[in-house]
């Protein structure tokens, strides 16, 4: 069963939301249906990025926990990650924003919090600019936050709150991928390409990477690329 470990992580990530979907309000179901094309668009972008970073040796995979089926230089499980994880995570986002629409960062605090976060991310990115994962992950998050502050304040105000809830399963899933509760990590990282700070077994850059993955999907969805209408 070890070779199915990563595949099972992907499967169980979507099983929960799928099982709960019939109980979700109609507007939550509509949101998940509408956002799925945006998930696929960002998945393609992040998969291309993943192919490049894998080829550069920024990270790699332990084939003891994989089926051995590859797409280009990526395990099929890694490709599925960019569909399964966003779907499961955005189910949580939809649950929070639909059922608790008033849960968001207050307008009076939003700019201060966001720009402080941007400054922190950029300072870290340029302090460790010789480390590819650190530079790329933190810079991407900073740029996305700025875009949201300029155009989609309500989106980022709500996403900060929902991301706090998403971090709960994130710690479990990424913990398993990086070696928590199993003998070895499924995904390994080149220590020369990141800061080296970890929360448990999870590189700190992964928190920013996951943030960027989900927020970029929400921005694409907010832009309504499929209806040719900006909101």
PAPA-927686 format. One record per residue: residue in one letter; residue number from 1; x, y, z of N, C-alpha, C in turn. Coordinates in pm, whole numbers, plus 50000, padded with zeros to 5 digits. Layout:
<pts>
res | n | n_east | n_north | n_up | ca_east | ca_north | ca_up | c_east | c_north | c_up
a | NUM | X | Y | Z | X | Y | Z | X | Y | Z;
...
</pts>
This chain:
<pts>
res | n | n_east | n_north | n_up | ca_east | ca_north | ca_up | c_east | c_north | c_up
x | 1 | 50082 | 49878 | 50000 | 50000 | 50000 | 50000 | 50085 | 50127 | 50000;
x | 2 | 50213 | 50113 | 50037 | 50297 | 50234 | 50047 | 50301 | 50311 | 49915;
x | 3 | 50302 | 50240 | 49802 | 50316 | 50309 | 49673 | 50191 | 50389 | 49636;
x | 4 | 50083 | 50370 | 49710 | 49961 | 50446 | 49685 | 49942 | 50561 | 49785;
x | 5 | 50045 | 50587 | 49866 | 50030 | 50685 | 49974 | 49991 | 50824 | 49922;
x | 6 | 50064 | 50875 | 49825 | 50035 | 51010 | 49773 | 49899 | 51011 | 49704;
x | 7 | 49870 | 50905 | 49628 | 49741 | 50897 | 49559 | 49625 | 50898 | 49659;
x | 8 | 49640 | 50825 | 49768 | 49535 | 50820 | 49870 | 49517 | 50955 | 49939;
x | 9 | 49626 | 51028 | 49958 | 49615 | 51162 | 50016 | 49529 | 51251 | 49927;
x | 10 | 49553 | 51245 | 49796 | 49471 | 51322 | 49702 | 49325 | 51280 | 49708;
x | 11 | 49301 | 51151 | 49709 | 49164 | 51099 | 49708 | 49088 | 51142 | 49833;
x | 12 | 49150 | 51125 | 49949 | 49081 | 51159 | 50073 | 49060 | 51310 | 50087;
x | 13 | 49144 | 51389 | 50020 | 49126 | 51535 | 50023 | 48996 | 51578 | 49958;
x | 14 | 48954 | 51506 | 49855 | 48828 | 51542 | 49787 | 48708 | 51463 | 49835;
x | 15 | 48732 | 51348 | 49900 | 48619 | 51265 | 49945 | 48532 | 51338 | 50046;
x | 16 | 48596 | 51409 | 50141 | 48520 | 51482 | 50243 | 48427 | 51586 | 50182;
x | 17 | 48482 | 51678 | 50102 | 48396 | 51777 | 50037 | 48287 | 51716 | 49950;
x | 18 | 48320 | 51610 | 49876 | 48219 | 51546 | 49791 | 48107 | 51484 | 49874;
x | 19 | 48144 | 51426 | 49988 | 48043 | 51365 | 50075 | 47953 | 51470 | 50138;
x | 20 | 48010 | 51588 | 50167 | 47934 | 51694 | 50231 | 47860 | 51784 | 50132;
x | 21 | 47896 | 51775 | 50005 | 47836 | 51863 | 49904 | 47684 | 51859 | 49900;
x | 22 | 47620 | 51741 | 49912 | 47473 | 51740 | 49908 | 47409 | 51822 | 50020;
x | 23 | 47482 | 51842 | 50129 | 47429 | 51917 | 50242 | 47455 | 52067 | 50230;
x | 24 | 47538 | 52104 | 50134 | 47577 | 52245 | 50121 | 47462 | 52327 | 50064;
x | 25 | 47453 | 52456 | 50101 | 47351 | 52545 | 50043 | 47369 | 52557 | 49891;
x | 26 | 47264 | 52595 | 49823 | 47266 | 52603 | 49677 | 47372 | 52700 | 49627;
x | 27 | 47389 | 52814 | 49696 | 47487 | 52913 | 49649 | 47631 | 52864 | 49670;
x | 28 | 47652 | 52778 | 49769 | 47784 | 52720 | 49787 | 47815 | 52620 | 49676;
x | 29 | 47716 | 52539 | 49639 | 47732 | 52446 | 49527 | 47759 | 52521 | 49398;
x | 30 | 47687 | 52632 | 49378 | 47705 | 52712 | 49257 | 47846 | 52770 | 49251;
x | 31 | 47898 | 52814 | 49365 | 48034 | 52869 | 49372 | 48136 | 52763 | 49331;
x | 32 | 48123 | 52643 | 49386 | 48219 | 52536 | 49357 | 48214 | 52494 | 49210;
x | 33 | 48094 | 52492 | 49153 | 48080 | 52458 | 49012 | 48141 | 52566 | 48924;
x | 34 | 48118 | 52692 | 48961 | 48167 | 52806 | 48882 | 48318 | 52818 | 48887;
x | 35 | 48377 | 52781 | 49000 | 48520 | 52805 | 49017 | 48606 | 52693 | 48959;
x | 36 | 48545 | 52580 | 48924 | 48625 | 52466 | 48879 | 48709 | 52497 | 48754;
x | 37 | 48657 | 52569 | 48653 | 48744 | 52605 | 48539 | 48865 | 52688 | 48581;
x | 38 | 48849 | 52774 | 48681 | 48962 | 52853 | 48731 | 49066 | 52764 | 48798;
x | 39 | 49019 | 52661 | 48867 | 49112 | 52563 | 48926 | 49196 | 52498 | 48817;
x | 40 | 49133 | 52461 | 48707 | 49205 | 52395 | 48598 | 49307 | 52487 | 48532;
x | 41 | 49272 | 52615 | 48514 | 49365 | 52711 | 48455 | 49489 | 52728 | 48541;
x | 42 | 49467 | 52751 | 48670 | 49582 | 52770 | 48761 | 49659 | 52640 | 48778;
x | 43 | 49590 | 52527 | 48772 | 49659 | 52397 | 48780 | 49762 | 52385 | 48668;
x | 44 | 49723 | 52422 | 48547 | 49815 | 52415 | 48434 | 49939 | 52502 | 48458;
x | 45 | 49916 | 52624 | 48507 | 50028 | 52716 | 48533 | 50120 | 52659 | 48641;
x | 46 | 50063 | 52610 | 48749 | 50145 | 52558 | 48858 | 50212 | 52426 | 48822;
x | 47 | 50150 | 52347 | 48736 | 50213 | 52222 | 48691 | 50335 | 52253 | 48606;
x | 48 | 50324 | 52351 | 48517 | 50440 | 52392 | 48437 | 50552 | 52441 | 48528;
x | 49 | 50515 | 52523 | 48624 | 50612 | 52571 | 48724 | 50675 | 52453 | 48798;
x | 50 | 50594 | 52354 | 48834 | 50642 | 52236 | 48907 | 50739 | 52155 | 48822;
x | 51 | 50709 | 52142 | 48695 | 50798 | 52069 | 48604 | 50935 | 52135 | 48601;
x | 52 | 50936 | 52268 | 48591 | 51063 | 52342 | 48586 | 51140 | 52327 | 48716;
x | 53 | 51072 | 52345 | 48830 | 51140 | 52338 | 48958 | 51190 | 52197 | 48989;
x | 54 | 51116 | 52098 | 48945 | 51162 | 51960 | 48963 | 51287 | 51935 | 48879;
x | 55 | 51285 | 51985 | 48756 | 51401 | 51970 | 48667 | 51523 | 52042 | 48723;
x | 56 | 51501 | 52154 | 48793 | 51612 | 52229 | 48853 | 51661 | 52167 | 48984;
x | 57 | 51585 | 52071 | 49035 | 51626 | 52005 | 49160 | 51586 | 52082 | 49284;
x | 58 | 51489 | 52173 | 49271 | 51441 | 52248 | 49388 | 51369 | 52153 | 49483;
x | 59 | 51296 | 52059 | 49425 | 51232 | 51953 | 49502 | 51222 | 51828 | 49417;
x | 60 | 51184 | 51719 | 49479 | 51171 | 51593 | 49408 | 51081 | 51500 | 49486;
x | 61 | 51074 | 51374 | 49444 | 50973 | 51283 | 49496 | 51033 | 51148 | 49532;
x | 62 | 50980 | 51090 | 49638 | 51023 | 50958 | 49685 | 50932 | 50853 | 49621;
x | 63 | 50984 | 50780 | 49524 | 50902 | 50688 | 49446 | 50859 | 50564 | 49524;
x | 64 | 50905 | 50550 | 49644 | 50856 | 50442 | 49731 | 50709 | 50462 | 49762;
x | 65 | 50664 | 50590 | 49762 | 50526 | 50623 | 49796 | 50442 | 50658 | 49674;
x | 66 | 50491 | 50626 | 49554 | 50424 | 50665 | 49431 | 50394 | 50543 | 49344;
x | 67 | 50294 | 50558 | 49258 | 50258 | 50447 | 49168 | 50361 | 50426 | 49058;
x | 68 | 50441 | 50529 | 49030 | 50543 | 50519 | 48925 | 50496 | 50571 | 48791;
x | 69 | 50372 | 50618 | 48783 | 50319 | 50675 | 48659 | 50359 | 50822 | 48652;
x | 70 | 50425 | 50862 | 48546 | 50474 | 51000 | 48532 | 50406 | 51073 | 48417;
x | 71 | 50391 | 51203 | 48432 | 50352 | 51293 | 48324 | 50464 | 51394 | 48312;
x | 72 | 50537 | 51389 | 48201 | 50664 | 51459 | 48187 | 50756 | 51411 | 48299;
x | 73 | 50807 | 51503 | 48382 | 50895 | 51458 | 48491 | 50823 | 51456 | 48626;
x | 74 | 50689 | 51463 | 48623 | 50612 | 51467 | 48747 | 50535 | 51337 | 48768;
x | 75 | 50529 | 51290 | 48892 | 50439 | 51179 | 48922 | 50295 | 51222 | 48896;
x | 76 | 50211 | 51130 | 48852 | 50071 | 51164 | 48826 | 50005 | 51216 | 48952;
x | 77 | 50050 | 51169 | 49069 | 49994 | 51215 | 49196 | 50019 | 51364 | 49217;
x | 78 | 50135 | 51411 | 49173 | 50168 | 51553 | 49187 | 50080 | 51638 | 49095;
x | 79 | 50051 | 51587 | 48978 | 49960 | 51657 | 48886 | 49821 | 51667 | 48947;
x | 80 | 49773 | 51556 | 49004 | 49641 | 51554 | 49066 | 49634 | 51647 | 49187;
x | 81 | 49748 | 51666 | 49253 | 49756 | 51755 | 49370 | 49697 | 51892 | 49338;
x | 82 | 49726 | 51944 | 49220 | 49686 | 52081 | 49184 | 49538 | 52092 | 49147;
x | 83 | 49469 | 51981 | 49147 | 49324 | 51981 | 49129 | 49255 | 51943 | 49259;
x | 84 | 49303 | 51837 | 49322 | 49239 | 51786 | 49444 | 49252 | 51880 | 49562;
x | 85 | 49373 | 51930 | 49585 | 49397 | 52016 | 49701 | 49322 | 52149 | 49690;
x | 86 | 49327 | 52217 | 49575 | 49246 | 52339 | 49564 | 49096 | 52315 | 49580;
x | 87 | 49045 | 52205 | 49524 | 48903 | 52178 | 49538 | 48865 | 52159 | 49685;
x | 88 | 48943 | 52077 | 49756 | 48915 | 52056 | 49897 | 48929 | 52183 | 49979;
x | 89 | 49032 | 52261 | 49948 | 49057 | 52384 | 50023 | 48950 | 52489 | 49995;
x | 90 | 48911 | 52501 | 49869 | 48812 | 52603 | 49834 | 48671 | 52562 | 49877;
x | 91 | 48651 | 52434 | 49904 | 48525 | 52393 | 49967 | 48516 | 52456 | 50106;
x | 92 | 48629 | 52457 | 50177 | 48633 | 52522 | 50308 | 48611 | 52671 | 50294;
x | 93 | 48679 | 52733 | 50196 | 48661 | 52877 | 50172 | 48514 | 52908 | 50142;
x | 94 | 48451 | 52827 | 50059 | 48311 | 52850 | 50024 | 48221 | 52833 | 50145;
x | 95 | 48251 | 52735 | 50227 | 48172 | 52711 | 50348 | 48177 | 52833 | 50440;
x | 96 | 48297 | 52886 | 50460 | 48314 | 53001 | 50549 | 48247 | 53125 | 50491;
x | 97 | 48273 | 53153 | 50363 | 48224 | 53279 | 50304 | 48073 | 53277 | 50279;
x | 98 | 48018 | 53159 | 50249 | 47874 | 53150 | 50224 | 47795 | 53148 | 50355;
x | 99 | 47843 | 53069 | 50450 | 47767 | 53053 | 50574 | 47800 | 53159 | 50678;
x | 100 | 47917 | 53220 | 50666 | 47956 | 53328 | 50758 | 48008 | 53447 | 50677;
x | 101 | 47922 | 53511 | 50599 | 47967 | 53618 | 50508 | 48028 | 53739 | 50578;
x | 102 | 47999 | 53758 | 50704 | 48054 | 53873 | 50777 | 48192 | 53845 | 50836;
x | 103 | 48239 | 53722 | 50823 | 48372 | 53689 | 50876 | 48479 | 53736 | 50778;
x | 104 | 48540 | 53849 | 50809 | 48647 | 53903 | 50725 | 48729 | 54002 | 50807;
x | 105 | 48846 | 54034 | 50755 | 48931 | 54135 | 50819 | 48863 | 54271 | 50805;
x | 106 | 48854 | 54345 | 50914 | 48789 | 54475 | 50912 | 48861 | 54571 | 50816;
x | 107 | 48782 | 54653 | 50748 | 48838 | 54748 | 50652 | 48943 | 54839 | 50714;
x | 108 | 48922 | 54877 | 50838 | 49014 | 54968 | 50907 | 49152 | 54906 | 50931;
x | 109 | 49157 | 54773 | 50929 | 49282 | 54702 | 50958 | 49340 | 54636 | 50833;
x | 110 | 49258 | 54623 | 50728 | 49296 | 54544 | 50611 | 49422 | 54594 | 50543;
x | 111 | 49430 | 54725 | 50515 | 49547 | 54779 | 50446 | 49674 | 54764 | 50529;
x | 112 | 49663 | 54796 | 50657 | 49781 | 54786 | 50745 | 49832 | 54642 | 50748;
x | 113 | 49740 | 54549 | 50768 | 49778 | 54407 | 50775 | 49838 | 54361 | 50643;
x | 114 | 49774 | 54395 | 50533 | 49817 | 54347 | 50402 | 49952 | 54404 | 50363;
x | 115 | 49970 | 54534 | 50377 | 50097 | 54593 | 50337 | 50210 | 54553 | 50431;
x | 116 | 50180 | 54531 | 50557 | 50281 | 54480 | 50650 | 50326 | 54340 | 50607;
x | 117 | 50227 | 54260 | 50566 | 50258 | 54125 | 50518 | 50340 | 54130 | 50390;
x | 118 | 50305 | 54222 | 50300 | 50381 | 54238 | 50176 | 50525 | 54276 | 50205;
x | 119 | 50544 | 54372 | 50295 | 50680 | 54415 | 50331 | 50760 | 54299 | 50388;
x | 120 | 50698 | 54223 | 50480 | 50766 | 54107 | 50539 | 50806 | 54006 | 50431;
x | 121 | 50713 | 53975 | 50343 | 50741 | 53877 | 50237 | 50853 | 53924 | 50145;
x | 122 | 50851 | 54052 | 50109 | 50953 | 54104 | 50017 | 51090 | 54113 | 50083;
x | 123 | 51092 | 54148 | 50211 | 51220 | 54151 | 50284 | 51281 | 54011 | 50287;
x | 124 | 51199 | 53912 | 50318 | 51247 | 53773 | 50321 | 51289 | 53727 | 50181;
x | 125 | 51209 | 53764 | 50081 | 51239 | 53722 | 49943 | 51375 | 53774 | 49898;
x | 126 | 51404 | 53901 | 49926 | 51529 | 53959 | 49878 | 51646 | 53929 | 49971;
x | 127 | 51617 | 53905 | 50098 | 51724 | 53861 | 50188 | 51776 | 53725 | 50145;
x | 128 | 51685 | 53641 | 50098 | 51723 | 53506 | 50055 | 51701 | 53492 | 49904;
x | 129 | 51739 | 53594 | 49829 | 51714 | 53596 | 49686 | 51795 | 53493 | 49609;
x | 130 | 51896 | 53435 | 49672 | 51975 | 53330 | 49608 | 51910 | 53194 | 49621;
x | 131 | 51795 | 53187 | 49689 | 51725 | 53061 | 49711 | 51594 | 53064 | 49631;
x | 132 | 51587 | 52981 | 49530 | 51480 | 52992 | 49430 | 51341 | 52979 | 49491;
x | 133 | 51322 | 52878 | 49574 | 51188 | 52856 | 49628 | 51143 | 52971 | 49716;
x | 134 | 51233 | 53020 | 49799 | 51201 | 53132 | 49888 | 51166 | 53257 | 49808;
x | 135 | 51251 | 53292 | 49713 | 51228 | 53412 | 49632 | 51098 | 53403 | 49555;
x | 136 | 51075 | 53292 | 49489 | 50956 | 53276 | 49406 | 50829 | 53273 | 49489;
x | 137 | 50829 | 53194 | 49595 | 50708 | 53177 | 49676 | 50664 | 53306 | 49742;
x | 138 | 50757 | 53375 | 49809 | 50721 | 53496 | 49882 | 50688 | 53613 | 49788;
x | 139 | 50760 | 53623 | 49678 | 50732 | 53731 | 49582 | 50595 | 53713 | 49519;
x | 140 | 50561 | 53591 | 49482 | 50430 | 53564 | 49422 | 50317 | 53602 | 49517;
x | 141 | 50329 | 53562 | 49643 | 50225 | 53596 | 49741 | 50212 | 53747 | 49758;
x | 142 | 50326 | 53815 | 49764 | 50323 | 53961 | 49780 | 50253 | 54029 | 49664;
x | 143 | 50282 | 53986 | 49542 | 50220 | 54045 | 49423 | 50069 | 54021 | 49424;
x | 144 | 50027 | 53900 | 49458 | 49885 | 53868 | 49460 | 49810 | 53950 | 49567;
x | 145 | 49874 | 53971 | 49680 | 49812 | 54053 | 49785 | 49794 | 54197 | 49737;
x | 146 | 49895 | 54250 | 49671 | 49886 | 54387 | 49618 | 49773 | 54398 | 49516;
x | 147 | 49763 | 54300 | 49427 | 49654 | 54299 | 49328 | 49519 | 54304 | 49397;
x | 148 | 49504 | 54224 | 49501 | 49376 | 54218 | 49573 | 49347 | 54348 | 49646;
x | 149 | 49447 | 54407 | 49708 | 49425 | 54533 | 49779 | 49383 | 54644 | 49683;
x | 150 | 49436 | 54640 | 49562 | 49404 | 54742 | 49463 | 49270 | 54718 | 49395;
x | 151 | 49231 | 54590 | 49380 | 49111 | 54561 | 49300 | 49006 | 54477 | 49371;
x | 152 | 49047 | 54390 | 49463 | 48953 | 54293 | 49520 | 48965 | 54287 | 49673;
x | 153 | 48941 | 54400 | 49737 | 48960 | 54407 | 49882 | 48868 | 54312 | 49958;
x | 154 | 48745 | 54302 | 49915 | 48652 | 54214 | 49985 | 48696 | 54068 | 49975;
x | 155 | 48751 | 54031 | 49860 | 48800 | 53895 | 49840 | 48914 | 53863 | 49937;
x | 156 | 49014 | 53948 | 49943 | 49129 | 53920 | 50029 | 49091 | 53929 | 50177;
x | 157 | 48998 | 54019 | 50211 | 48953 | 54031 | 50350 | 48888 | 53903 | 50399;
x | 158 | 48813 | 53837 | 50311 | 48748 | 53710 | 50347 | 48846 | 53593 | 50338;
x | 159 | 48936 | 53600 | 50240 | 49029 | 53489 | 50221 | 49125 | 53474 | 50338;
x | 160 | 49169 | 53585 | 50397 | 49255 | 53575 | 50514 | 49190 | 53488 | 50621;
x | 161 | 49059 | 53506 | 50642 | 48987 | 53430 | 50744 | 48973 | 53284 | 50703;
x | 162 | 48930 | 53260 | 50581 | 48909 | 53122 | 50538 | 49041 | 53046 | 50531;
x | 163 | 49151 | 53116 | 50497 | 49281 | 53049 | 50491 | 49325 | 53000 | 50628;
x | 164 | 49285 | 53072 | 50731 | 49316 | 53027 | 50868 | 49250 | 52891 | 50895;
x | 165 | 49129 | 52870 | 50843 | 49063 | 52741 | 50858 | 49126 | 52635 | 50766;
x | 166 | 49163 | 52677 | 50646 | 49227 | 52585 | 50550 | 49358 | 52532 | 50605;
x | 167 | 49426 | 52612 | 50687 | 49555 | 52569 | 50741 | 49544 | 52445 | 50829;
x | 168 | 49426 | 52418 | 50882 | 49411 | 52298 | 50968 | 49433 | 52170 | 50887;
x | 169 | 49357 | 52146 | 50778 | 49387 | 52027 | 50697 | 49520 | 52040 | 50622;
x | 170 | 49560 | 52164 | 50591 | 49689 | 52186 | 50525 | 49803 | 52127 | 50608;
x | 171 | 49799 | 52149 | 50739 | 49904 | 52097 | 50826 | 49908 | 51945 | 50823;
x | 172 | 49792 | 51883 | 50810 | 49786 | 51737 | 50804 | 49839 | 51686 | 50670;
x | 173 | 49785 | 51742 | 50560 | 49821 | 51695 | 50426 | 49968 | 51722 | 50396;
x | 174 | 50011 | 51847 | 50414 | 50151 | 51880 | 50386 | 50246 | 51814 | 50486;
x | 175 | 50195 | 51794 | 50606 | 50276 | 51721 | 50704 | 50305 | 51580 | 50657;
x | 176 | 50203 | 51512 | 50605 | 50223 | 51377 | 50551 | 50317 | 51378 | 50431;
x | 177 | 50300 | 51475 | 50343 | 50384 | 51483 | 50224 | 50530 | 51508 | 50259;
x | 178 | 50554 | 51580 | 50367 | 50692 | 51616 | 50403 | 50750 | 51528 | 50513;
x | 179 | 50679 | 51420 | 50550 | 50739 | 51321 | 50638 | 50680 | 51306 | 50776;
x | 180 | 50573 | 51379 | 50808 | 50509 | 51361 | 50939 | 50429 | 51231 | 50939;
x | 181 | 50441 | 51156 | 51045 | 50363 | 51034 | 51067 | 50397 | 50919 | 50974;
x | 182 | 50492 | 50938 | 50883 | 50540 | 50827 | 50801 | 50693 | 50824 | 50809;
x | 183 | 50751 | 50715 | 50763 | 50895 | 50694 | 50785 | 50980 | 50795 | 50709;
x | 184 | 50943 | 50824 | 50585 | 51019 | 50918 | 50503 | 50925 | 51016 | 50435;
x | 185 | 50980 | 51125 | 50384 | 50896 | 51223 | 50316 | 50857 | 51172 | 50177;
x | 186 | 50740 | 51212 | 50132 | 50695 | 51183 | 49996 | 50755 | 51285 | 49900;
x | 187 | 50757 | 51411 | 49943 | 50818 | 51520 | 49865 | 50940 | 51568 | 49943;
x | 188 | 51056 | 51569 | 49877 | 51176 | 51620 | 49942 | 51214 | 51757 | 49883;
x | 189 | 51286 | 51836 | 49961 | 51324 | 51971 | 49920 | 51476 | 51987 | 49925;
x | 190 | 51527 | 52062 | 49832 | 51668 | 52097 | 49830 | 51692 | 52208 | 49932;
x | 191 | 51763 | 52179 | 50037 | 51783 | 52276 | 50145 | 51857 | 52401 | 50100;
x | 192 | 51926 | 52394 | 49987 | 52000 | 52509 | 49936 | 51907 | 52609 | 49867;
x | 193 | 51783 | 52570 | 49841 | 51691 | 52655 | 49767 | 51578 | 52711 | 49853;
x | 194 | 51593 | 52702 | 49986 | 51492 | 52757 | 50075 | 51558 | 52801 | 50205;
x | 195 | 51482 | 52873 | 50287 | 51538 | 52926 | 50412 | 51584 | 52814 | 50503;
x | 196 | 51504 | 52710 | 50515 | 51536 | 52598 | 50603 | 51451 | 52594 | 50727;
x | 197 | 51372 | 52700 | 50750 | 51280 | 52703 | 50863 | 51159 | 52617 | 50832;
x | 198 | 51122 | 52530 | 50926 | 51007 | 52442 | 50907 | 50914 | 52451 | 51026;
x | 199 | 50787 | 52434 | 50998 | 50686 | 52418 | 51104 | 50650 | 52271 | 51105;
x | 200 | 50697 | 52201 | 51205 | 50693 | 52055 | 51200 | 50790 | 52011 | 51092;
x | 201 | 50739 | 51940 | 50993 | 50823 | 51899 | 50880 | 50799 | 51985 | 50756;
x | 202 | 50711 | 52085 | 50767 | 50669 | 52164 | 50650 | 50756 | 52289 | 50634;
x | 203 | 50822 | 52305 | 50518 | 50898 | 52428 | 50494 | 50807 | 52550 | 50502;
x | 204 | 50856 | 52658 | 50558 | 50774 | 52778 | 50576 | 50727 | 52832 | 50441;
x | 205 | 50807 | 52808 | 50336 | 50767 | 52854 | 50202 | 50639 | 52787 | 50154;
x | 206 | 50611 | 52666 | 50202 | 50490 | 52595 | 50158 | 50362 | 52670 | 50198;
x | 207 | 50367 | 52740 | 50310 | 50250 | 52816 | 50355 | 50220 | 52928 | 50256;
x | 208 | 50325 | 52993 | 50207 | 50309 | 53099 | 50108 | 50269 | 53040 | 49973;
x | 209 | 50327 | 52927 | 49938 | 50297 | 52860 | 49811 | 50149 | 52820 | 49805;
x | 210 | 50098 | 52761 | 49913 | 49957 | 52723 | 49918 | 49866 | 52844 | 49914;
x | 211 | 49905 | 52949 | 49984 | 49831 | 53076 | 49983 | 49819 | 53129 | 49840;
x | 212 | 49931 | 53131 | 49767 | 49932 | 53182 | 49630 | 49849 | 53094 | 49536;
x | 213 | 49859 | 52964 | 49553 | 49783 | 52872 | 49469 | 49633 | 52899 | 49478;
x | 214 | 49583 | 52910 | 49600 | 49440 | 52929 | 49620 | 49395 | 53071 | 49584;
x | 215 | 49473 | 53169 | 49624 | 49435 | 53308 | 49596 | 49434 | 53337 | 49446;
x | 216 | 49528 | 53280 | 49374 | 49531 | 53302 | 49229 | 49407 | 53244 | 49162;
x | 217 | 49357 | 53131 | 49212 | 49233 | 53072 | 49159 | 49117 | 53167 | 49184;
x | 218 | 49109 | 53222 | 49305 | 49000 | 53313 | 49339 | 49006 | 53442 | 49259;
x | 219 | 49126 | 53489 | 49229 | 49140 | 53610 | 49147 | 49092 | 53583 | 49005;
x | 220 | 49132 | 53471 | 48947 | 49085 | 53434 | 48813 | 48934 | 53423 | 48811;
x | 221 | 48878 | 53361 | 48914 | 48732 | 53347 | 48922 | 48665 | 53483 | 48937;
x | 222 | 48725 | 53571 | 49018 | 48668 | 53704 | 49040 | 48667 | 53786 | 48911;
x | 223 | 48770 | 53766 | 48831 | 48779 | 53837 | 48704 | 48672 | 53792 | 48606;
x | 224 | 48617 | 53674 | 48630 | 48511 | 53616 | 48545 | 48555 | 53608 | 48400;
x | 225 | 48669 | 53544 | 48381 | 48728 | 53532 | 48247 | 48636 | 53460 | 48150;
x | 226 | 48546 | 53376 | 48204 | 48461 | 53296 | 48117 | 48335 | 53371 | 48074;
x | 227 | 48302 | 53479 | 48147 | 48185 | 53557 | 48109 | 48226 | 53692 | 48049;
x | 228 | 48359 | 53714 | 48042 | 48412 | 53838 | 47984 | 48361 | 53961 | 48058;
x | 229 | 48340 | 53945 | 48188 | 48288 | 54056 | 48267 | 48369 | 54072 | 48393;
x | 230 | 48420 | 54190 | 48418 | 48497 | 54217 | 48538 | 48402 | 54255 | 48649;
x | 231 | 48441 | 54217 | 48776 | 48363 | 54260 | 48892 | 48457 | 54322 | 48991;
</pts>
